[in-house]
Amino acid sequence: MIIEMILIGFLFLFILVTFFASVAFGNTIGDVDSDDRLQKINNDPKKFQISVVLALIEKVSVIVLAIMLFIVFSPYNIILGIVWTISRIGEGLIQFYNEKNYWGLLNIARQYSGTSGAEKNSWSDLTRTILKTKDFRFKFAMISWSIGTLAYSIVLVTYGVVPHIIGWLGIVASILVGFGNGIELVKPNFKVPAIGGLSAILFEVIIGGWLLFYSII
């Protein structure tokens, strides 16, 4: 069981590292200028490819994490175990599909660079649609994250698997993320403060670090 706990802690941290690395290489979420995005892809297509590969690794890791959490913690509460497994696998699959479509911008960028006028505008419009669709699906994925995180955070608090403060932080983060993304789905022009995302990052750093290093010690 110690090995499984170490692996879970590692995955929590690995997912964050690959996410931020992907963003650092230019993987984008949210309101992004389509022409600027295509130009950046053309300027450095290899950097774009690396960003997508890192994102795909992250999504696969999310699915593996969900399964590992089920193996280790579902004996405490099988119903909540099923909830978080379905939710977080759903999150991973939604985002994996998102990145698969996002990869298509590589070909669009090539077409965009070789055209002008109305045809160039049509490629830009198509890119804008892909980016908006990616952002829309990302919000659904984050709602799935919040449901899954709420489920296993309740287990953490109820059964004392980790210090209660960590479980409570997960509950707060899941509520903030779910509520914030739900509002933005209903009102796309309304931007919720980033406190939900920051609390989610803090929770995953703490629980990942605790499970990894405490298990080793």
Secondary structure as the mmCIF struct_conf table of DSSP 4:
data_model
#
loop_
_struct_conf.conf_type_id
_struct_conf.id
_struct_conf.beg_label_comp_id
_struct_conf.beg_label_asym_id
_struct_conf.beg_label_seq_id
_struct_conf.end_label_comp_id
_struct_conf.end_label_asym_id
_struct_conf.end_label_seq_id
HELX_RH_AL_P HELX_RH_AL_P1 ILE A 2 ALA A 24
TURN_TY1_P TURN_TY1_P1 PHE A 25 GLY A 26
BEND BEND1 GLY A 30 ASP A 31
HELX_RH_AL_P HELX_RH_AL_P2 SER A 34 ASN A 43
HELX_RH_AL_P HELX_RH_AL_P3 PRO A 45 PHE A 73
HELX_RH_3T_P HELX_RH_3T_P1 SER A 74 TYR A 76
HELX_RH_AL_P HELX_RH_AL_P4 ILE A 78 TYR A 102
TURN_TY1_P TURN_TY1_P2 TRP A 103 GLY A 104
HELX_RH_AL_P HELX_RH_AL_P5 LEU A 105 SER A 113
TURN_TY1_P TURN_TY1_P3 GLY A 114 GLY A 114
HELX_RH_AL_P HELX_RH_AL_P6 GLY A 117 TYR A 159
TURN_TY1_P TURN_TY1_P4 GLY A 160 GLY A 160
BEND BEND2 VAL A 161 VAL A 162
HELX_RH_AL_P HELX_RH_AL_P7 HIS A 164 VAL A 186
BEND BEND3 LYS A 187 LYS A 187
TURN_TY1_P TURN_TY1_P5 PRO A 188 ASN A 189
HELX_LH_PP_P HELX_LH_PP_P1 PHE A 190 PRO A 193
TURN_TY1_P TURN_TY1_P6 ALA A 194 ALA A 194
HELX_RH_AL_P HELX_RH_AL_P8 ILE A 195 GLY A 209
HELX_RH_PI_P HELX_RH_PI_P1 TRP A 210 TYR A 214
HELX_RH_AL_P HELX_RH_AL_P9 SER A 215 ILE A 216
#
